[in-house]
């Protein structure tokens, strides 16, 4: 059975994680959201639709928690 690429969560100092996502994987930060005062969730995407979900902690560490393919940006829905 193949292991998931995130079977073990990958954590690094935030600056190093961001540099790796930009330069090694060609991704840019597409979205962010505050989870709580200590955590920010970030979605990083590339031109081919690959995506990476990163949690960034106030301590200065960031961790990849999920990754996948076929990211598409949804248009906001109009409220009824």
N, C-alpha and C positions, 0 to 999 in steps of 0.2 A: 504494500500500500504506500502510495506517495505521501510524503509529508507536506503539509501546508507551508508556504513560504513564511507565514507568520506563526508557525507552531510555537516558536519561542519569540516572545515580544522583543523587538530590537530597540534599545534605548541608547542615546548618546547625548552629550551636551547640545543644547538647542542650536547654537551657531554651526556646529559640525553637522548636525542632522539636516539643517536647511541647506547648507553648502552641498551635501551629498545628493539631496533631492534635486537641486538645481543643476549641478554639473554632471553627476554620474547618471541620473535618470532623466534629465531634461524636463523636469516638472516645474510648474509655478503654482504658487498658492492661489487657489480659486475661491475659497470660502473659509470663514472663521466663525466661531460662535463660542460664547462663554458658557462653560459647563457649571462652574462655581468660582468663587474668588481665587482659587488656586489652580484652575485648569482651563485651558483654551483648546477647543477642538479645531483642527485645520484639515481641509481637504486640498490635496495637491494633485494636479492633473497634468498630462502631457498632450501633445497634439494628436496622438493616436487613440486617445480615450482611456488610457491606463490611469488609475487613480490610487492614491494612498491616503489613508486616514491616520492623522497624527494627533496625539494628545501632548500638549506642551504644558509643563508644570511651572509654577512660580519659582521653584527651586533652581530653574535653569536647565532642566533635563526635558527632552522630548522623546516620545516612544511611538513607533509605528504599531498601530493596533489592528489595522485591516488594510487590504489592498485588493484591487480587482481590475476589470476591463469594462469597456463600453460606457464610460461616463458620458452623460448628456445633461446639459444645463436645461432645467425646466423653466418655462415662463411662469411668473406668478399668476395664480388664478384670480379672477375678479370675484369679489364677494357677491353672493346672491341678494 
